[in-house]
Amino acid sequence: MTKQEILKYIEQHPSGKVKVAVADIDGVLRGKYIATDKFLSVLAGGFGFCDVVFGWDMNDAAYDNVKYTGWHTGYPDAAVKPDVNTFRKIPWEKDVPFFLGEFIDGKGDPLRVCPRQLLRKVLQDSMAQGYTPSFAQEFEWFNFSETPESLHAKEFKHLTSLTPGMFGYSILRTTLKNDFISDLFELLKNFDVPLEGLHTETGPGVYEAAIVHTDILTAADRAVLFKTAVKEIAYKHGIIATFMAKWNESLPGCGGHVHQSLWDSTGKKNLFYDQQDPQHMSEIMKQYVAGQLHCLPHILPMYAPTVNSYKRLVEGAWAPTTLTWSVDNRTVALRVLSGGEKSARLETRVPGSDTNPYLAMAACLASGLYGIKHQLKLEQPATQGNGYRDYTHGVLPHNLGEATQLMKHSAIAKEILGEEFVEHFSLSREWEWRQYAKVVTDWELKRYLEII
């Protein structure tokens, strides 16, 4: 639709309102309804939105350690500018108009702590070098026959899975819950979040979906909207969907793998593919992979942003633990898929489903571009066999506290992402780690209370 057609649709929609949302640092959408007349009046210049969305965590607890905003600033409004290109109709809300927005500062420039603005910055760097990035993210998530009320009543224990047993790629299970599966596929398509595929994964009530690849900004928008949309559609079916990285130690975790490739400025030539190379990898692709390997320890919280993220990154659970790459190998951090000229791409397997897609994709692209800029050689051999055991270049940091300190003091992270963003994000992860460190867990009580 053209901008004029969009405006006409908004004006004529019987609801008299527009829904707008922005992504916070954790990738959680924060938003509100705005009356149609009000929205049309602020569309060009933006509207005020309390900057506390970058001053609190996902549970609305105010940070006590960040500089951008806080009690010391009084939590003023920041300006949010809706992006007309993100216009959608929400099919499960009677086609109410919807827009994503991004934060700008008082001068109208991008707000450096805004995740969508960070991705824009990295995209601009890529385009300036003649590279057009094509991205997509895939997600695994668990589903429960629960409601928000029952979750809290049960204290998040002994939950009823949507379906029982370990049954990956099951035709039976998708038939059993076909109303939900069909709604996901069709409503997401109508919401302009088209899927390439949707199937059950191994585990009770777990699904996996691959989103259609596109330009990186649209891909990140789709990924952010996918997670919220799935939750909202699930509500309609009396289901709770979770993108937690690891909800049960006995079950596999949930990946949020990022697929990516670089194309020329025309968007017609895949710069990752080389027919003459034994592995069909171009020199640009090798440098890109080398860049990601080199930068991974410096920016891991971008891929593993929560305490729980690191419970997923364990040996033998379909998630990487080592600084490794290979061709079509699911035990490594970076899986190269270079078989075809159109499909040649890199799959970064470190991100979990709990990632902020804007940050995960920005990290992938920025670190890959770092490798190209510095002409890094892919000297590390491809892993042959088990990437958990066959590695030479080290392992990933083991927890959020360790990973955050590496990122906070990393010159590389600041070079590719910007000092202001790295400072704010690192402080937010320090807060997250502190909240975890002070809690007395059930595990500790069972292990120590009687015996010690």
C-alpha positions, 0 to 999 in steps of 0.5 A: 500500500502507498502512504496515501492508501495507508492514511485512508485506511486509518481514517476509515477504520471503524475502531477509531484507533491505531496500535503502536509499539516499540521494542525495549532493550530485551526485545519486549514490545511496549505500546499503546492505542492512539486515537486516529486523529491524534496518530495522524497529527503526530505521524510526521514528527513523532509522539512522546513515550516515557523513556522508562522503557530503557530504564527498567527490566522486563518485569518493570523493576527500575535499574539503579545503575544506568546513566541514560535515564532513571530517578536522576532524570525524572523519567521524561518522555522521549520521542518515538517516530512511527515507521510507515513502512511497518504498517500492518493490520492485526487480523485477530483484532478486527484488522486494527492498524498497527505500526512499529516505531523507533526512538529519536533524540531531541535533535531528531537523530537516532537514539543510541540505546534504541535497538531498532536504531542500532540495527539501522546504524549497522545496516547503513555501515553495510550498505556504505560498503556495497553489501545488501544483507538478507536475513531471517530468524527461526524460533523454537518455543514451548506451548502450555495448556495454561492461562496467565492466571493458572501460571501464577496460581501454580507458581510456574510449576507442574504446567500442562504441556500442550501435547505429551512426549517427544515427537519431533516433525510429528504429523499426528501432533499438528493434526491434534492441535490443527486449529492452533497450527492453522491459525498460526500459519494463516494469521501470521501471513495476514500480519505480514510475518510469512513463514517458510515452515512450521512443525513440531520439535522434539519435546512436549508441546514444542514448535519450530517456525522459520520466517521467510528471509528478506532485508535485515530491517524487515527481517528483524521487525518480523521476528520481533512481531512473530514472538508477540503475535504467537503469544497473542494468537495462543491466548485465543486458544487458551495456550501460553507460549514461551520463548524462554531459552531453557524452561526445563533442564531435562528438555532441549532448549529453544533456539533462535538461529539467525540465517544471513547472507550478503548480496551486491548493491543490486540485490541480484548476486549472492556474495557468499557463493563461489562455484570454484571454491571446494566448499563454495565459499567466497572470500567475503564469506570466509572473512565474514565467518572469521569475523563472527568467530573473532567477535563472538566472545566480545558480544555474547550477551547480544545472543544470550541476553538472560541468565537462563540463556546459558542453561541452553548452551550446554553440551549435547542439547542442540546448542553450541558451546564452542567457538567453532564453524563447519559446513552443515553441522549442527554441533557448531556455533556457525553452520555454513550452508553453501550448496546453492548460489541463491541459498548460500548463507550462514546460520549463527546457531548461538542465539536462543529464542529469548534474544532481542532480534534487533540486537541479535541481527545487528551483532551478526552483521556488525561482527561479520563486517568486522571480519571483512573490514580487517580482512580476517583469514578463516584459518581455523579449520572446519570442525569435522564431527562433534563440535562439542569435543572437536575444537581448538579455539576455545569455548563460549563464556559460561554465564551472563555475568562472565559474558557481560564483563567481557563485553563491557570492557571490549574495544571490539564491541565498542568499535562495531556497536558504539560506546554509548550502546555498549555501556547501556546494554552492559549495565542492563545485563549487570542488573539482570545478573545481580537480580539472579545472584541475590535470589535463594533458589529451590535448588539451594534450599533442597540441597543445603537447608537440612544437611548443612 
